[in-house]
């Protein structure tokens, strides 16, 4: 396991940073009930079923995948306190589209709602899917409204009344069919459960090359590239002290999308220099973080 010492915590050279055009992509979930999970994300959240074959399904909008569901009925749920997925965050292009999705999930899966918040940079609603995976549905406020101080973005948590939000932003189209919208929806960020944030910083900043955008003491840390509020986050709220994951339902892997071969090559060199095991099939590069959360690197448009 990579430990969080001073040498590893900060990668100061530009060549040690992820390319600013990098982003997160598809999240793969290992599921016990494939049909039930498809219903939740399609009929509830409003993602289209792009493809389904055998034991897997791809969901997204406008042909752009957001989730891959893989049927793994032999796996069990992870134990309480284990590392893994905290939530997958689906980003919507408009408040009306977000409201349509929130309304749809709340109406069809009322017991799955877990909360809502104004985070200053975004407006977010939280659910658990039928297998306990966290889901955030959110809309970004304009970037010019975000406040930064010494490279740290100001993010908070203020109560956001869901009923008022829906009343202010619902459209007739959204009431009738959230799947029929013309707006995009994609993974905006992914939030992980980890054992400690020092090790998370050493790996995701010091090795992978993200920038740290803010921290919440030793409880949570947020990472991004290109001035986004966060593409990835890690917290210890339910998992402090967790060790490496055993095979289980939940997170399969997270896609990192890099802009070109040079960016992938630079990341591969950093992983090699730090002794991080990796595998390349010529199209994708895969590796694991210190808690065995899997990441798959692909090139934009490949």
C-alpha positions in Angstrom: 0.0 0.0 0.0 1.2 3.5 -0.8 1.6 5.4 2.4 1.1 9.2 2.8 4.5 10.6 3.6 5.7 14.1 2.7 7.7 12.9 -0.3 4.7 11.3 -1.9 2.0 13.8 -1.0 2.8 16.5 -3.5 3.7 16.1 -7.1 5.1 19.5 -7.9 6.3 19.2 -11.5 3.9 19.9 -14.4 4.8 16.5 -15.9 3.5 14.9 -12.7 0.0 16.2 -13.1 -2.9 14.8 -15.1 -3.6 16.6 -18.3 -6.1 19.4 -17.7 -8.5 17.9 -20.3 -8.8 14.7 -18.4 -12.1 13.7 -16.8 -14.1 10.8 -15.4 -16.2 8.6 -17.5 -18.3 5.4 -17.1 -18.7 3.8 -13.7 -19.1 0.0 -13.7 -21.3 -1.6 -11.0 -21.4 -5.3 -10.1 -25.0 -6.1 -9.4 -27.1 -9.0 -8.0 -30.4 -8.1 -9.8 -29.6 -6.9 -13.3 -33.2 -6.3 -14.3 -34.1 -4.5 -11.1 -31.1 -2.2 -11.4 -31.8 -1.4 -15.0 -35.4 -0.4 -14.0 -34.0 1.9 -11.3 -31.5 3.7 -13.6 -33.8 3.7 -16.7 -37.3 4.2 -15.4 -36.2 6.1 -12.2 -33.1 8.2 -13.0 -34.0 8.5 -16.7 -30.9 7.0 -18.3 -31.5 5.2 -21.6 -30.5 1.6 -22.1 -27.8 2.0 -24.8 -27.0 -1.7 -25.1 -27.8 -4.9 -23.3 -26.2 -8.2 -24.0 -26.1 -11.3 -21.8 -25.1 -10.4 -18.3 -24.4 -6.7 -18.8 -26.1 -3.5 -19.7 -24.8 0.0 -20.7 -26.9 3.1 -19.7 -26.5 6.7 -20.6 -27.9 9.4 -22.8 -27.3 10.4 -26.5 -25.1 7.3 -26.9 -22.7 8.4 -24.2 -22.4 5.7 -21.5 -22.6 6.7 -17.9 -23.1 3.3 -16.2 -22.2 -0.3 -17.0 -24.2 -2.9 -14.9 -22.6 -6.3 -14.7 -24.6 -9.2 -13.3 -22.5 -11.0 -10.6 -25.1 -13.0 -8.6 -22.4 -15.0 -6.8 -20.9 -12.0 -5.1 -22.2 -10.7 -1.8 -22.5 -7.1 -0.4 -19.4 -5.8 1.3 -19.2 -5.7 5.1 -20.0 -2.5 6.9 -17.0 -0.3 7.1 -15.4 -1.5 3.9 -13.8 0.7 1.3 -15.6 1.1 -2.1 -18.1 3.4 -3.7 -19.7 6.2 -1.7 -21.7 7.5 -4.7 -21.7 7.9 -8.4 -22.7 11.5 -9.3 -24.8 12.1 -12.5 -24.4 15.6 -13.8 -27.4 17.2 -15.7 -27.2 20.1 -18.1 -30.2 22.0 -16.7 -32.1 22.5 -13.5 -35.3 21.4 -15.3 -33.7 18.1 -16.3 -32.3 17.5 -12.8 -35.7 18.2 -11.4 -37.3 15.7 -13.8 -34.9 13.0 -12.7 -35.4 13.7 -9.0 -39.1 13.8 -9.4 -39.1 10.5 -11.3 -36.9 8.7 -8.7 -38.8 10.1 -5.7 -42.2 9.1 -7.2 -41.2 5.5 -8.3 -38.6 4.8 -5.5 -39.7 7.0 -2.6 -37.8 5.1 0.1 -34.5 5.6 -1.7 -34.2 9.3 -1.1 -31.4 10.1 1.4 -31.0 13.9 1.3 -30.3 17.1 -0.7 -27.9 20.0 -0.4 -26.8 23.3 -1.9 -23.0 22.9 -2.1 -22.4 26.5 -3.4 -20.9 25.1 -6.6 -23.7 22.7 -7.3 -27.3 21.7 -6.3 -27.5 18.0 -5.4 -30.0 15.3 -4.5 -29.0 12.0 -3.0 -30.5 8.5 -3.3 -29.5 4.9 -2.8 -30.1 2.5 -5.6 -31.9 -0.8 -4.8 -28.6 -2.5 -4.0 -27.3 0.2 -1.7 -25.0 2.1 -4.0 -25.1 5.8 -3.4 -26.3 8.0 -6.3 -26.0 11.8 -6.5 -28.1 13.7 -9.1 -26.8 17.3 -9.5 -26.6 20.5 -11.5 -23.5 22.7 -11.6 -23.8 26.4 -11.0 -21.9 28.6 -13.5 -18.2 28.4 -13.0 -18.0 32.2 -12.6 -20.1 31.9 -9.5 -17.6 29.5 -7.8 -15.4 31.0 -5.2 -11.7 30.1 -4.9 -9.1 31.0 -2.3 -5.4 30.0 -2.7 -6.4 27.2 -5.1 -9.1 25.8 -2.8 -12.8 25.9 -4.0 -15.4 27.0 -1.5 -17.8 24.1 -1.1 -20.4 23.8 1.7 -23.5 22.0 2.6 -26.7 23.9 3.1 -30.1 22.4 3.2 -31.9 22.5 -0.2 -35.7 21.9 0.0 -36.6 19.3 -2.6 -40.2 20.2 -2.9 -39.5 23.9 -3.5 -36.8 23.0 -6.0 -39.2 20.7 -7.9 -42.0 23.3 -7.9 -39.6 26.0 -9.2 -37.9 23.9 -12.0 -40.3 21.2 -13.2 -41.6 21.4 -16.8 -44.4 19.5 -18.3 -42.0 17.4 -20.4 -40.2 16.4 -17.2 -43.4 15.4 -15.5 -44.3 13.2 -18.4 -41.0 11.5 -19.3 -37.5 12.2 -17.9 -36.0 9.7 -20.4 -37.4 11.7 -23.4 -35.4 14.8 -22.6 -33.0 16.3 -25.2 -30.5 17.2 -22.4 -27.3 15.2 -21.7 -26.5 13.5 -18.4 -23.1 11.9 -17.6 -20.9 11.0 -14.7 -19.7 14.3 -13.3 -17.7 12.9 -10.4 -17.2 9.8 -8.3 -17.0 9.7 -4.5 -15.1 6.8 -2.8 -15.0 5.3 0.7 -11.4 4.9 1.8 -9.4 4.0 5.0 -7.7 7.4 5.4 -7.3 10.6 3.5 -3.5 10.9 3.9 -3.0 7.8 1.9 -5.7 8.9 -0.6 -3.9 12.2 -1.2 -0.6 10.4 -1.6 -2.0 8.2 -4.3 -4.5 10.4 -6.2 -2.4 13.6 -6.0 1.1 12.3 -5.7 0.9 9.4 -8.1 -2.1 9.7 -10.4 -1.7 13.5 -10.7 -5.0 15.1 -9.7 -5.1 18.5 -8.0 -6.5 18.8 -4.5 -9.4 21.3 -4.6 -10.5 21.2 -0.9 -10.4 19.1 2.2 -12.6 18.5 5.2 -10.0 17.9 8.0 -9.0 14.3 7.9 -12.5 13.2 6.9 -12.7 13.9 3.2 -10.6 15.2 0.3 -11.6 16.4 -3.2 -9.6 16.1 -6.4 -9.9 17.5 -9.9 -8.1 18.7 -13.0 -8.7 21.8 -15.2 -10.3 23.9 -12.4 -13.4 21.7 -11.8 -14.7 21.6 -8.2 -14.0 17.8 -8.1 -13.9 14.8 -10.4 -13.1 12.4 -7.6 -13.5 12.5 -3.8 -12.6 10.2 -1.0 -13.9 10.1 2.6 -13.7 8.1 5.8 -17.2 8.8 7.1 -18.2 5.1 6.9 -14.8 3.4 6.3 -12.1 4.8 8.5 -9.3 2.3 8.8 -10.6 0.1 6.0 -8.1 -2.1 4.2 -8.1 -3.5 0.7 -11.5 -4.6 -0.7 -12.5 -8.2 -1.1 -14.5 -9.1 -4.3 -18.1 -7.9 -3.7 -21.1 -6.3 -5.2 -20.9 -2.6 -5.8 -18.0 -0.7 -7.6 -16.4 -2.6 -10.4 -14.3 0.2 -11.9 -14.1 3.9 -12.7 -13.1 5.1 -16.1 -10.6 7.9 -16.4 -10.6 9.6 -19.8 -7.4 11.2 -20.9 -7.0 13.3 -24.0 -4.1 11.5 -25.8 -1.4 8.9 -25.8 1.1 11.2 -24.2 -1.1 11.8 -21.2 -1.6 8.0 -20.8 2.1 7.4 -21.2 3.0 10.0 -18.5 0.5 8.4 -16.1 2.0 4.9 -16.8 5.4 6.2 -16.0 4.3 7.6 -12.7 2.6 4.4 -11.7 5.7 2.4 -12.7 8.0 4.7 -10.7 5.9 4.2 -7.6 5.6 0.4 -8.0 1.9 0.4 -8.7 0.8 -2.7 -10.6 -0.9 -2.1 -13.9 -2.1 -3.8 -17.0 -2.4 -2.6 -20.6 -4.2 -4.3 -23.4 -3.1 -1.8 -26.0 -6.4 0.2 -25.7 -6.9 0.6 -21.9 -4.6 0.9 -18.9 -6.0 -0.5 -15.6 -4.7 -0.2 -12.1 -6.0 -0.2 -8.5 -5.8 2.4 -5.7 -4.5 1.3 -2.2 -8.0 -0.1 -1.3 -8.3 -2.1 -4.5 -10.8 0.3 -6.1 -10.2 -0.3 -9.8 -9.5 2.5 -12.4 -9.5 2.0 -16.2 -7.8 4.6 -18.4 -9.0 5.3 -21.9 -8.3 8.0 -24.5 -11.0 10.5 -25.4 -12.9 9.3 -28.5 -11.0 6.0 -28.7 
